[in-house]
Amino acid sequence: MVTNKRGHILVMVLSLLTLWGTLANPAGQGRSKQANAADSHAAILQRVHTNPVDGAEMVFIPAGKFDMGTDINEIEAQLKRFGLWDLPGTDEVRHCLDEVPKHSVTLPGFWMYKYEVTCRQYQKFIAATGRPAPPNWPGGKLQPGMENYPVTCVTWVDAMAYARWGEVRLAAEQEWEKAAGGADGRLFVWGNDWDPARCNSVERNAGKPLRSFKDANAWARKMFDEGIPATRWLLPVGSIKQDVSPYGCYDMAGNVSEWTASPYEAYPYPAGKAKLIICPEFFMGLRVVKGGCALSPVVACRVTERDFPPTKPEEFMDEFVGFRCAAYETAMPKPGK
């Protein structure tokens, strides 16, 4: 999704980067033996399930603890890594601030859709429930050849309705981030080094470096002005085999961004520490969108990226926003629906 954060009004003082860094966990800590073992086990011995309602493949995400978000003292290092820290006229620092602070989250085991919900699966939902087709389906009909593309132009309410029909649920933001990045705090689903060939992002589609939101948005506007449809940039789910998480979930760095069940709110701060980042959108009843899309630059393809719709979740839809579902370990859909 082309970023909506350009209009943020964030209360921030960049000098606090160093101050908070002295109070927060040091950046760049090596991965633990437990994290290595968990990810290796997940990669080699995946538990797989098929939802009998919509036919979606699901992979198991094991229970455990992981660090969610970004420490404020890590923002400078990350942006320097991508050549964006001293770039004038860009919005990258503000774009990262809603990921602060990094905090520990413990989750029970759960199931996650291996791929985003496809147009074929959504067509089955429409046939069973009578819900209207997405407005980007000409004449309300699924076009031949689009069956395995991720469904887009659906509101958060549409995604929630699909999940109820499929006897599953939308993933929480915490679950999405764990499923994407594993337990070792990696920047991207595949590791810490950016490679535009590994996901369907703006750099892959433009065929040239477009690292900043300013450059990515300018290129996207040019394409739209030339009348190139969004489907030109999207791919069937699972097309790029390198865009796969430690647990076997595909397309979490690119292709389409994804609705989550979670409200867009500030992350919890340690007791006794003042909240350094205040964003008015935290109080507007919005929902978190995770993951990069075909028009996203590098910062938006990171595991910790957070975004939100510019309007109410029951109204907003976008040609680059879809969704995937999740289920509790002990609450799998039953066959025969």
NORTA-V456600 format. One record per helix or strand of 3 or more residues. SS is the DSSP state (H for helix, E for strand). FROM is the first residue (numbers start at 0). LEN is the number of residues. If there is no record, write none. Layout:
SS;FROM;LEN
SS;FROM;LEN
This chain:
H;4;3
H;15;8
H;32;12
E;47;3
E;56;5
E;63;5
H;71;10
H;91;8
E;102;5
E;109;4
H;118;11
H;137;3
H;155;10
H;172;9
H;195;3
H;201;5
H;212;13
H;229;3
E;256;7
H;279;4
E;286;4
H;297;4
E;320;3
E;324;4
